[in-house]
Amino acid sequence: MNIKIGKGTMEIGDKIIKLIGNKVLSVSVIAVQGACTDEMCPLIKKPQCNITEDFEIKDSYKIYNPVKVEMPDEMYYSIDKGRQCVKVKLSLNGKIEIKGLSLIGAV
């Protein structure tokens, strides 16, 4: 299923849609320390997906139909500005993964 996000799209796999049901797919950005052993290594920004009972992120972009999705405004603008086609699917080990997302000016 493709959901229009500004000038970009988010493709959500059928298995994820069944998994979400009436809950909310919450997409966010986390900052992870790089692999360097010194303090000079920059933080690496990674997208993260969770399925929550209700909307949890304040100041977020919300989609209500056909499935409930929320993401920070910065991520919405990144997908819109870059005209990205983001794919959300279930990996072989059963985790939700995001492909095709390039964080342009996101958190």
Biopython code that builds the backbone (N, CA, C, O; Angstrom):
import numpy as np
from Bio.PDB.StructureBuilder import StructureBuilder

atoms = [
    (1, "MET", "N", (0.839, -1.157, 0.000)),
    (1, "MET", "CA", (0.000, 0.000, 0.000)),
    (1, "MET", "C", (0.897, 1.236, 0.000)),
    (1, "MET", "O", (1.828, 1.325, 0.800)),
    (2, "ASN", "N", (0.628, 2.173, -0.874)),
    (2, "ASN", "CA", (1.380, 3.417, -0.952)),
    (2, "ASN", "C", (0.591, 4.548, -0.304)),
    (2, "ASN", "O", (-0.596, 4.728, -0.575)),
    (3, "ILE", "N", (1.265, 5.305, 0.554)),
    (3, "ILE", "CA", (0.667, 6.461, 1.216)),
    (3, "ILE", "C", (1.434, 7.686, 0.760)),
    (3, "ILE", "O", (2.663, 7.710, 0.828)),
    (4, "LYS", "N", (0.729, 8.691, 0.302)),
    (4, "LYS", "CA", (1.347, 9.928, -0.170)),
    (4, "LYS", "C", (1.790, 10.757, 1.027)),
    (4, "LYS", "O", (1.004, 11.029, 1.935)),
    (5, "ILE", "N", (3.075, 11.160, 1.019)),
    (5, "ILE", "CA", (3.626, 12.019, 2.067)),
    (5, "ILE", "C", (4.262, 13.207, 1.359)),
    (5, "ILE", "O", (5.416, 13.144, 0.937)),
    (6, "GLY", "N", (3.506, 14.281, 1.233)),
    (6, "GLY", "CA", (3.979, 15.445, 0.487)),
    (6, "GLY", "C", (4.239, 15.042, -0.951)),
    (6, "GLY", "O", (3.347, 14.525, -1.624)),
    (7, "LYS", "N", (5.464, 15.276, -1.430)),
    (7, "LYS", "CA", (5.846, 14.893, -2.792)),
    (7, "LYS", "C", (6.455, 13.501, -2.832)),
    (7, "LYS", "O", (6.796, 13.009, -3.908)),
    (8, "GLY", "N", (6.596, 12.869, -1.698)),
    (8, "GLY", "CA", (7.145, 11.525, -1.614)),
    (8, "GLY", "C", (6.061, 10.509, -1.293)),
    (8, "GLY", "O", (4.884, 10.854, -1.195)),
    (9, "THR", "N", (6.466, 9.252, -1.129)),
    (9, "THR", "CA", (5.524, 8.184, -0.791)),
    (9, "THR", "C", (6.127, 7.268, 0.269)),
    (9, "THR", "O", (7.345, 7.182, 0.424)),
    (10, "MET", "N", (5.247, 6.592, 0.988)),
    (10, "MET", "CA", (5.655, 5.569, 1.939)),
    (10, "MET", "C", (4.919, 4.295, 1.551)),
    (10, "MET", "O", (3.689, 4.249, 1.559)),
    (11, "GLU", "N", (5.679, 3.267, 1.213)),
    (11, "GLU", "CA", (5.107, 1.983, 0.842)),
    (11, "GLU", "C", (5.153, 1.073, 2.062)),
    (11, "GLU", "O", (6.226, 0.776, 2.588)),
    (12, "ILE", "N", (3.986, 0.638, 2.501)),
    (12, "ILE", "CA", (3.893, -0.222, 3.685)),
    (12, "ILE", "C", (3.473, -1.612, 3.229)),
    (12, "ILE", "O", (2.455, -1.777, 2.557)),
    (13, "GLY", "N", (4.269, -2.606, 3.601)),
    (13, "GLY", "CA", (4.005, -3.994, 3.210)),
    (13, "GLY", "C", (2.742, -4.552, 3.843)),
    (13, "GLY", "O", (2.300, -4.090, 4.894)),
    (14, "ASP", "N", (2.168, -5.557, 3.185)),
    (14, "ASP", "CA", (0.924, -6.167, 3.660)),
    (14, "ASP", "C", (1.071, -6.795, 5.046)),
    (14, "ASP", "O", (0.145, -6.733, 5.856)),
    (15, "LYS", "N", (2.229, -7.399, 5.324)),
    (15, "LYS", "CA", (2.445, -8.015, 6.640)),
    (15, "LYS", "C", (2.453, -6.957, 7.741)),
    (15, "LYS", "O", (1.965, -7.202, 8.845)),
    (16, "ILE", "N", (3.007, -5.783, 7.441)),
    (16, "ILE", "CA", (3.029, -4.695, 8.421)),
    (16, "ILE", "C", (1.615, -4.187, 8.663)),
    (16, "ILE", "O", (1.244, -3.902, 9.801)),
    (17, "ILE", "N", (0.824, -4.072, 7.600)),
    (17, "ILE", "CA", (-0.559, -3.602, 7.740)),
    (17, "ILE", "C", (-1.359, -4.536, 8.636)),
    (17, "ILE", "O", (-2.132, -4.085, 9.481)),
    (18, "LYS", "N", (-1.170, -5.848, 8.448)),
    (18, "LYS", "CA", (-1.856, -6.824, 9.308)),
    (18, "LYS", "C", (-1.361, -6.706, 10.746)),
    (18, "LYS", "O", (-2.146, -6.829, 11.686)),
    (19, "LEU", "N", (-0.066, -6.470, 10.918)),
    (19, "LEU", "CA", (0.529, -6.348, 12.245)),
    (19, "LEU", "C", (0.019, -5.099, 12.970)),
    (19, "LEU", "O", (-0.222, -5.132, 14.177)),
    (20, "ILE", "N", (-0.144, -3.999, 12.229)),
    (20, "ILE", "CA", (-0.612, -2.739, 12.824)),
    (20, "ILE", "C", (-2.056, -2.857, 13.278)),
    (20, "ILE", "O", (-2.385, -2.484, 14.405)),
    (21, "GLY", "N", (-2.920, -3.370, 12.415)),
    (21, "GLY", "CA", (-4.337, -3.471, 12.761)),
    (21, "GLY", "C", (-4.932, -2.106, 13.034)),
    (21, "GLY", "O", (-4.958, -1.252, 12.148)),
    (22, "ASN", "N", (-5.412, -1.889, 14.253)),
    (22, "ASN", "CA", (-6.015, -0.611, 14.636)),
    (22, "ASN", "C", (-5.044, 0.231, 15.467)),
    (22, "ASN", "O", (-5.446, 1.231, 16.061)),
    (23, "LYS", "N", (-3.789, -0.160, 15.511)),
    (23, "LYS", "CA", (-2.783, 0.566, 16.285)),
    (23, "LYS", "C", (-2.086, 1.596, 15.404)),
    (23, "LYS", "O", (-2.503, 1.824, 14.268)),
    (24, "VAL", "N", (-1.036, 2.214, 15.915)),
    (24, "VAL", "CA", (-0.334, 3.300, 15.217)),
    (24, "VAL", "C", (1.096, 2.876, 14.908)),
    (24, "VAL", "O", (1.797, 2.361, 15.778)),
    (25, "LEU", "N", (1.530, 3.095, 13.658)),
    (25, "LEU", "CA", (2.920, 2.900, 13.278)),
    (25, "LEU", "C", (3.644, 4.201, 13.563)),
    (25, "LEU", "O", (3.410, 5.206, 12.892)),
    (26, "SER", "N", (4.523, 4.186, 14.555)),
    (26, "SER", "CA", (5.252, 5.379, 14.975)),
    (26, "SER", "C", (6.668, 5.317, 14.421)),
    (26, "SER", "O", (7.450, 4.443, 14.796)),
    (27, "VAL", "N", (6.999, 6.252, 13.522)),
    (27, "VAL", "CA", (8.320, 6.312, 12.896)),
    (27, "VAL", "C", (9.061, 7.492, 13.506)),
    (27, "VAL", "O", (8.529, 8.602, 13.538)),
    (28, "SER", "N", (10.277, 7.274, 13.990)),
    (28, "SER", "CA", (11.041, 8.355, 14.612)),
    (28, "SER", "C", (12.514, 8.241, 14.229)),
    (28, "SER", "O", (12.922, 7.301, 13.546)),
    (29, "VAL", "N", (13.298, 9.212, 14.680)),
    (29, "VAL", "CA", (14.732, 9.235, 14.419)),
    (29, "VAL", "C", (15.458, 9.164, 15.752)),
    (29, "VAL", "O", (15.145, 9.909, 16.681)),
    (30, "ILE", "N", (16.439, 8.257, 15.841)),
    (30, "ILE", "CA", (17.256, 8.179, 17.045)),
    (30, "ILE", "C", (18.704, 8.488, 16.666)),
    (30, "ILE", "O", (19.125, 8.240, 15.536)),
    (31, "ALA", "N", (19.449, 9.022, 17.605)),
    (31, "ALA", "CA", (20.872, 9.303, 17.401)),
    (31, "ALA", "C", (21.683, 8.262, 18.162)),
    (31, "ALA", "O", (21.500, 8.074, 19.364)),
    (32, "VAL", "N", (22.582, 7.589, 17.446)),
    (32, "VAL", "CA", (23.393, 6.522, 18.014)),
    (32, "VAL", "C", (24.859, 6.933, 17.922)),
    (32, "VAL", "O", (25.290, 7.508, 16.922)),
    (33, "GLN", "N", (25.616, 6.634, 18.967)),
    (33, "GLN", "CA", (27.042, 6.930, 18.953)),
    (33, "GLN", "C", (27.734, 6.098, 17.878)),
    (33, "GLN", "O", (27.451, 4.909, 17.730)),
    (34, "GLY", "N", (28.633, 6.718, 17.137)),
    (34, "GLY", "CA", (29.376, 6.032, 16.082)),
    (34, "GLY", "C", (30.323, 4.984, 16.635)),
    (34, "GLY", "O", (30.412, 4.791, 17.847)),
    (35, "ALA", "N", (31.032, 4.309, 15.739)),
    (35, "ALA", "CA", (31.913, 3.211, 16.134)),
    (35, "ALA", "C", (33.271, 3.664, 16.661)),
    (35, "ALA", "O", (34.054, 2.840, 17.133)),
    (36, "CYS", "N", (33.556, 4.949, 16.589)),
    (36, "CYS", "CA", (34.858, 5.445, 17.040)),
    (36, "CYS", "C", (35.018, 5.254, 18.552)),
    (36, "CYS", "O", (34.036, 5.210, 19.293)),
    (37, "THR", "N", (36.262, 5.144, 18.987)),
    (37, "THR", "CA", (36.524, 4.972, 20.415)),
    (37, "THR", "C", (36.824, 6.303, 21.107)),
    (37, "THR", "O", (36.922, 6.346, 22.333)),
    (38, "ASP", "N", (36.971, 7.382, 20.346)),
    (38, "ASP", "CA", (37.233, 8.682, 20.962)),
    (38, "ASP", "C", (35.957, 9.541, 20.925)),
    (38, "ASP", "O", (34.937, 9.122, 20.376)),
    (39, "GLU", "N", (36.021, 10.703, 21.495)),
    (39, "GLU", "CA", (34.869, 11.599, 21.585)),
    (39, "GLU", "C", (34.616, 12.391, 20.302)),
    (39, "GLU", "O", (33.629, 13.122, 20.221)),
    (40, "MET", "N", (35.483, 12.260, 19.302)),
    (40, "MET", "CA", (35.372, 13.040, 18.072)),
    (40, "MET", "C", (34.395, 12.432, 17.070)),
    (40, "MET", "O", (34.070, 13.070, 16.069)),
    (41, "CYS", "N", (33.933, 11.247, 17.310)),
    (41, "CYS", "CA", (33.045, 10.559, 16.383)),
    (41, "CYS", "C", (31.649, 11.185, 16.420)),
    (41, "CYS", "O", (31.082, 11.353, 17.500)),
    (42, "PRO", "N", (31.090, 11.529, 15.263)),
    (42, "PRO", "CA", (29.762, 12.142, 15.248)),
    (42, "PRO", "C", (28.654, 11.121, 15.534)),
    (42, "PRO", "O", (28.848, 9.916, 15.375)),
    (43, "LEU", "N", (27.509, 11.620, 15.951)),
    (43, "LEU", "CA", (26.354, 10.763, 16.167)),
    (43, "LEU", "C", (25.765, 10.363, 14.819)),
    (43, "LEU", "O", (25.771, 11.150, 13.872)),
    (44, "ILE", "N", (25.268, 9.158, 14.740)),
    (44, "ILE", "CA", (24.662, 8.639, 13.515)),
    (44, "ILE", "C", (23.156, 8.631, 13.708)),
    (44, "ILE", "O", (22.656, 8.112, 14.706)),
    (45, "LYS", "N", (22.427, 9.213, 12.746)),
    (45, "LYS", "CA", (20.964, 9.263, 12.809)),
    (45, "LYS", "C", (20.378, 8.046, 12.130)),
    (45, "LYS", "O", (20.713, 7.736, 10.987)),
    (46, "LYS", "N", (19.487, 7.348, 12.850)),
    (46, "LYS", "CA", (18.867, 6.144, 12.316)),
    (46, "LYS", "C", (17.357, 6.236, 12.484)),
    (46, "LYS", "O", (16.879, 6.713, 13.513)),
    (47, "PRO", "N", (16.596, 5.782, 11.480)),
    (47, "PRO", "CA", (15.143, 5.723, 11.642)),
    (47, "PRO", "C", (14.763, 4.528, 12.500)),
    (47, "PRO", "O", (15.442, 3.501, 12.499)),
    (48, "GLN", "N", (13.670, 4.679, 13.228)),
    (48, "GLN", "CA", (13.195, 3.613, 14.106)),
    (48, "GLN", "C", (11.683, 3.531, 13.987)),
    (48, "GLN", "O", (11.011, 4.559, 13.910)),
    (49, "CYS", "N", (11.144, 2.324, 13.970)),
    (49, "CYS", "CA", (9.693, 2.102, 13.886)),
    (49, "CYS", "C", (9.213, 1.336, 15.108)),
    (49, "CYS", "O", (9.863, 0.397, 15.567)),
    (50, "ASN", "N", (8.076, 1.748, 15.619)),
    (50, "ASN", "CA", (7.409, 1.047, 16.714)),
    (50, "ASN", "C", (5.924, 0.997, 16.422)),
    (50, "ASN", "O", (5.395, 1.847, 15.705)),
    (51, "ILE", "N", (5.260, 0.013, 16.970)),
    (51, "ILE", "CA", (3.799, -0.030, 16.892)),
    (51, "ILE", "C", (3.291, 0.305, 18.286)),
    (51, "ILE", "O", (3.595, -0.394, 19.252)),
    (52, "THR", "N", (2.509, 1.387, 18.384)),
    (52, "THR", "CA", (2.009, 1.866, 19.668)),
    (52, "THR", "C", (0.482, 1.838, 19.693)),
    (52, "THR", "O", (-0.169, 1.722, 18.655)),
    (53, "GLU", "N", (-0.062, 1.944, 20.870)),
    (53, "GLU", "CA", (-1.521, 1.925, 21.028)),
    (53, "GLU", "C", (-2.172, 3.215, 20.522)),
    (53, "GLU", "O", (-3.270, 3.182, 19.967)),
    (54, "ASP", "N", (-1.492, 4.353, 20.715)),
    (54, "ASP", "CA", (-2.056, 5.644, 20.327)),
    (54, "ASP", "C", (-0.920, 6.568, 19.891)),
    (54, "ASP", "O", (0.253, 6.233, 20.054)),
    (55, "PHE", "N", (-1.268, 7.722, 19.341)),
    (55, "PHE", "CA", (-0.267, 8.693, 18.914)),
    (55, "PHE", "C", (0.512, 9.186, 20.134)),
    (55, "PHE", "O", (-0.086, 9.549, 21.147)),
    (56, "GLU", "N", (1.854, 9.202, 20.040)),
    (56, "GLU", "CA", (2.694, 9.554, 21.182)),
    (56, "GLU", "C", (3.614, 10.739, 20.934)),
    (56, "GLU", "O", (4.014, 11.402, 21.890)),
    (57, "ILE", "N", (3.964, 11.029, 19.690)),
    (57, "ILE", "CA", (4.927, 12.086, 19.390)),
    (57, "ILE", "C", (4.208, 13.421, 19.289)),
    (57, "ILE", "O", (3.278, 13.578, 18.498)),
    (58, "LYS", "N", (4.648, 14.388, 20.103)),
    (58, "LYS", "CA", (4.082, 15.730, 20.022)),
    (58, "LYS", "C", (4.639, 16.419, 18.788)),
    (58, "LYS", "O", (5.737, 16.094, 18.338)),
    (59, "ASP", "N", (3.900, 17.356, 18.246)),
    (59, "ASP", "CA", (4.308, 18.100, 17.048)),
    (59, "ASP", "C", (4.713, 17.147, 15.936)),
    (59, "ASP", "O", (5.800, 17.271, 15.370)),
    (60, "SER", "N", (3.844, 16.199, 15.623)),
    (60, "SER", "CA", (4.156, 15.211, 14.600)),
    (60, "SER", "C", (3.154, 15.275, 13.454)),
    (60, "SER", "O", (2.055, 15.810, 13.594)),
    (61, "TYR", "N", (3.557, 14.719, 12.328)),
    (61, "TYR", "CA", (2.694, 14.583, 11.160)),
    (61, "TYR", "C", (1.931, 13.284, 11.344)),
    (61, "TYR", "O", (2.531, 12.232, 11.563)),
    (62, "LYS", "N", (0.597, 13.356, 11.255)),
    (62, "LYS", "CA", (-0.236, 12.181, 11.509)),
    (62, "LYS", "C", (-1.048, 11.819, 10.272)),
    (62, "LYS", "O", (-1.578, 12.693, 9.586)),
    (63, "ILE", "N", (-1.139, 10.529, 9.997)),
    (63, "ILE", "CA", (-1.959, 9.994, 8.917)),
    (63, "ILE", "C", (-2.984, 9.081, 9.580)),
    (63, "ILE", "O", (-2.630, 8.243, 10.409)),
    (64, "TYR", "N", (-4.260, 9.243, 9.215)),
    (64, "TYR", "CA", (-5.319, 8.451, 9.843)),
    (64, "TYR", "C", (-5.882, 7.372, 8.920)),
    (64, "TYR", "O", (-6.385, 6.360, 9.408)),
    (65, "ASN", "N", (-5.814, 7.554, 7.629)),
    (65, "ASN", "CA", (-6.371, 6.583, 6.681)),
    (65, "ASN", "C", (-5.350, 6.272, 5.621)),
    (65, "ASN", "O", (-4.630, 7.190, 5.229)),
    (66, "PRO", "N", (-5.227, 5.112, 5.140)),
    (66, "PRO", "CA", (-5.916, 3.865, 5.479)),
    (66, "PRO", "C", (-5.364, 3.181, 6.730)),
    (66, "PRO", "O", (-6.046, 2.345, 7.322)),
    (67, "VAL", "N", (-4.129, 3.526, 7.146)),
    (67, "VAL", "CA", (-3.585, 3.055, 8.421)),
    (67, "VAL", "C", (-3.098, 4.263, 9.200)),
    (67, "VAL", "O", (-2.847, 5.322, 8.626)),
    (68, "LYS", "N", (-2.967, 4.102, 10.507)),
    (68, "LYS", "CA", (-2.496, 5.211, 11.345)),
    (68, "LYS", "C", (-0.973, 5.220, 11.377)),
    (68, "LYS", "O", (-0.338, 4.231, 11.744)),
    (69, "VAL", "N", (-0.397, 6.366, 10.981)),
    (69, "VAL", "CA", (1.052, 6.535, 10.966)),
    (69, "VAL", "C", (1.373, 7.886, 11.568)),
    (69, "VAL", "O", (0.668, 8.863, 11.314)),
    (70, "GLU", "N", (2.436, 7.955, 12.368)),
    (70, "GLU", "CA", (2.900, 9.249, 12.876)),
    (70, "GLU", "C", (4.410, 9.333, 12.706)),
    (70, "GLU", "O", (5.119, 8.332, 12.802)),
    (71, "MET", "N", (4.886, 10.547, 12.452)),
    (71, "MET", "CA", (6.319, 10.792, 12.305)),
    (71, "MET", "C", (6.600, 12.235, 12.676)),
    (71, "MET", "O", (5.718, 13.084, 12.543)),
    (72, "PRO", "N", (7.810, 12.536, 13.139)),
    (72, "PRO", "CA", (8.163, 13.921, 13.448)),
    (72, "PRO", "C", (8.063, 14.784, 12.190)),
    (72, "PRO", "O", (8.274, 14.301, 11.078)),
    (73, "ASP", "N", (7.742, 16.054, 12.379)),
    (73, "ASP", "CA", (7.621, 16.970, 11.247)),
    (73, "ASP", "C", (8.893, 17.012, 10.414)),
    (73, "ASP", "O", (8.821, 17.126, 9.190)),
    (74, "GLU", "N", (10.063, 16.921, 11.056)),
    (74, "GLU", "CA", (11.328, 16.953, 10.338)),
    (74, "GLU", "C", (11.457, 15.787, 9.367)),
    (74, "GLU", "O", (12.003, 15.945, 8.275)),
    (75, "MET", "N", (10.955, 14.613, 9.760)),
    (75, "MET", "CA", (11.010, 13.454, 8.883)),
    (75, "MET", "C", (10.049, 13.633, 7.707)),
    (75, "MET", "O", (10.362, 13.262, 6.576)),
    (76, "TYR", "N", (8.876, 14.204, 7.988)),
    (76, "TYR", "CA", (7.921, 14.487, 6.908)),
    (76, "TYR", "C", (8.547, 15.419, 5.875)),
    (76, "TYR", "O", (8.463, 15.160, 4.674)),
    (77, "TYR", "N", (9.175, 16.504, 6.334)),
    (77, "TYR", "CA", (9.792, 17.456, 5.413)),
    (77, "TYR", "C", (10.948, 16.826, 4.647)),
    (77, "TYR", "O", (11.182, 17.178, 3.491)),
    (78, "SER", "N", (11.673, 15.900, 5.270)),
    (78, "SER", "CA", (12.762, 15.207, 4.601)),
    (78, "SER", "C", (12.229, 14.340, 3.458)),
    (78, "SER", "O", (12.798, 14.346, 2.366)),
    (79, "ILE", "N", (11.158, 13.602, 3.692)),
    (79, "ILE", "CA", (10.549, 12.761, 2.649)),
    (79, "ILE", "C", (9.954, 13.635, 1.552)),
    (79, "ILE", "O", (10.087, 13.327, 0.368)),
    (80, "ASP", "N", (9.297, 14.725, 1.946)),
    (80, "ASP", "CA", (8.677, 15.637, 0.989)),
    (80, "ASP", "C", (9.725, 16.324, 0.122)),
    (80, "ASP", "O", (9.607, 16.336, -1.103)),
    (81, "LYS", "N", (10.741, 16.892, 0.744)),
    (81, "LYS", "CA", (11.761, 17.660, 0.031)),
    (81, "LYS", "C", (12.573, 16.771, -0.909)),
    (81, "LYS", "O", (12.880, 17.173, -2.031)),
    (82, "GLY", "N", (12.917, 15.583, -0.464)),
    (82, "GLY", "CA", (13.723, 14.671, -1.266)),
    (82, "GLY", "C", (12.913, 13.830, -2.234)),
    (82, "GLY", "O", (13.481, 13.050, -2.998)),
    (83, "ARG", "N", (11.588, 13.975, -2.216)),
    (83, "ARG", "CA", (10.692, 13.180, -3.067)),
    (83, "ARG", "C", (11.037, 11.689, -2.963)),
    (83, "ARG", "O", (11.152, 10.989, -3.969)),
    (84, "GLN", "N", (11.195, 11.238, -1.752)),
    (84, "GLN", "CA", (11.670, 9.882, -1.486)),
    (84, "GLN", "C", (10.538, 8.861, -1.540)),
    (84, "GLN", "O", (9.381, 9.183, -1.272)),
    (85, "CYS", "N", (10.886, 7.643, -1.884)),
    (85, "CYS", "CA", (9.969, 6.506, -1.811)),
    (85, "CYS", "C", (10.499, 5.606, -0.688)),
    (85, "CYS", "O", (11.438, 4.834, -0.884)),
    (86, "VAL", "N", (9.888, 5.720, 0.471)),
    (86, "VAL", "CA", (10.317, 4.985, 1.658)),
    (86, "VAL", "C", (9.523, 3.684, 1.744)),
    (86, "VAL", "O", (8.306, 3.681, 1.556)),
    (87, "LYS", "N", (10.211, 2.582, 2.028)),
    (87, "LYS", "CA", (9.550, 1.282, 2.156)),
    (87, "LYS", "C", (9.654, 0.806, 3.593)),
    (87, "LYS", "O", (10.739, 0.778, 4.173)),
    (88, "VAL", "N", (8.516, 0.433, 4.160)),
    (88, "VAL", "CA", (8.461, -0.131, 5.512)),
    (88, "VAL", "C", (8.019, -1.576, 5.357)),
    (88, "VAL", "O", (6.936, -1.858, 4.844)),
    (89, "LYS", "N", (8.874, -2.489, 5.809)),
    (89, "LYS", "CA", (8.551, -3.904, 5.647)),
    (89, "LYS", "C", (9.041, -4.700, 6.840)),
    (89, "LYS", "O", (9.765, -4.192, 7.696)),
    (90, "LEU", "N", (8.637, -5.947, 6.876)),
    (90, "LEU", "CA", (9.040, -6.867, 7.937)),
    (90, "LEU", "C", (10.271, -7.627, 7.458)),
    (90, "LEU", "O", (10.255, -8.231, 6.385)),
    (91, "SER", "N", (11.332, -7.596, 8.251)),
    (91, "SER", "CA", (12.556, -8.304, 7.873)),
    (91, "SER", "C", (12.404, -9.797, 8.130)),
    (91, "SER", "O", (11.405, -10.243, 8.695)),
    (92, "LEU", "N", (13.393, -10.555, 7.714)),
    (92, "LEU", "CA", (13.344, -12.005, 7.893)),
    (92, "LEU", "C", (13.336, -12.421, 9.363)),
    (92, "LEU", "O", (12.795, -13.472, 9.708)),
    (93, "ASN", "N", (13.936, -11.595, 10.233)),
    (93, "ASN", "CA", (13.949, -11.934, 11.658)),
    (93, "ASN", "C", (12.747, -11.365, 12.405)),
    (93, "ASN", "O", (12.694, -11.449, 13.632)),
    (94, "GLY", "N", (11.774, -10.783, 11.683)),
    (94, "GLY", "CA", (10.528, -10.332, 12.284)),
    (94, "GLY", "C", (10.532, -8.917, 12.803)),
    (94, "GLY", "O", (9.592, -8.514, 13.488)),
    (95, "LYS", "N", (11.571, -8.138, 12.496)),
    (95, "LYS", "CA", (11.627, -6.745, 12.936)),
    (95, "LYS", "C", (11.152, -5.833, 11.811)),
    (95, "LYS", "O", (11.274, -6.163, 10.632)),
    (96, "ILE", "N", (10.614, -4.690, 12.192)),
    (96, "ILE", "CA", (10.180, -3.700, 11.213)),
    (96, "ILE", "C", (11.399, -2.911, 10.753)),
    (96, "ILE", "O", (12.167, -2.420, 11.581)),
    (97, "GLU", "N", (11.583, -2.785, 9.439)),
    (97, "GLU", "CA", (12.718, -2.036, 8.930)),
    (97, "GLU", "C", (12.260, -1.010, 7.894)),
    (97, "GLU", "O", (11.250, -1.190, 7.214)),
    (98, "ILE", "N", (13.035, 0.070, 7.798)),
    (98, "ILE", "CA", (12.742, 1.165, 6.882)),
    (98, "ILE", "C", (13.857, 1.211, 5.850)),
    (98, "ILE", "O", (15.037, 1.210, 6.203)),
    (99, "LYS", "N", (13.490, 1.249, 4.588)),
    (99, "LYS", "CA", (14.463, 1.325, 3.496)),
    (99, "LYS", "C", (14.159, 2.555, 2.648)),
    (99, "LYS", "O", (13.001, 2.942, 2.488)),
    (100, "GLY", "N", (15.212, 3.163, 2.107)),
    (100, "GLY", "CA", (15.055, 4.267, 1.177)),
    (100, "GLY", "C", (14.878, 5.625, 1.823)),
    (100, "GLY", "O", (14.494, 6.577, 1.144)),
    (101, "LEU", "N", (15.145, 5.744, 3.107)),
    (101, "LEU", "CA", (14.987, 7.014, 3.802)),
    (101, "LEU", "C", (16.338, 7.693, 3.951)),
    (101, "LEU", "O", (17.260, 7.152, 4.561)),
    (102, "SER", "N", (16.440, 8.881, 3.386)),
    (102, "SER", "CA", (17.632, 9.684, 3.532)),
    (102, "SER", "C", (17.238, 10.888, 4.373)),
    (102, "SER", "O", (16.400, 11.686, 3.953)),
    (103, "LEU", "N", (17.822, 11.028, 5.539)),
    (103, "LEU", "CA", (17.416, 12.070, 6.472)),
    (103, "LEU", "C", (18.053, 13.407, 6.083)),
    (103, "LEU", "O", (19.214, 13.669, 6.398)),
    (104, "ILE", "N", (17.278, 14.245, 5.394)),
    (104, "ILE", "CA", (17.729, 15.565, 4.969)),
    (104, "ILE", "C", (17.324, 16.565, 6.035)),
    (104, "ILE", "O", (16.146, 16.907, 6.137)),
    (105, "GLY", "N", (18.253, 17.034, 6.817)),
    (105, "GLY", "CA", (17.963, 18.031, 7.844)),
    (105, "GLY", "C", (17.066, 17.542, 8.951)),
    (105, "GLY", "O", (16.429, 18.355, 9.620)),
    (106, "ALA", "N", (16.989, 16.245, 9.171)),
    (106, "ALA", "CA", (16.157, 15.706, 10.254)),
    (106, "ALA", "C", (16.960, 15.698, 11.541)),
    (106, "ALA", "O", (18.169, 15.467, 11.534)),
    (107, "VAL", "N", (16.292, 15.945, 12.613)),
    (107, "VAL", "CA", (16.805, 15.998, 13.976)),
    (107, "VAL", "C", (18.285, 15.683, 14.086)),
    (107, "VAL", "O", (18.839, 15.694, 15.185)),
]
sb = StructureBuilder()
sb.init_structure("model")
sb.init_model(0)
sb.init_chain("A")
sb.init_seg("    ")
for serial, (resi, resn, name, xyz) in enumerate(atoms, 1):
    if name == "N":
        sb.init_residue(resn, " ", resi, " ")
    sb.init_atom(name, np.array(xyz, "f"), 0.0, 1.0, " ", f" {name:<3s}", serial, name[0])
structure = sb.get_structure()
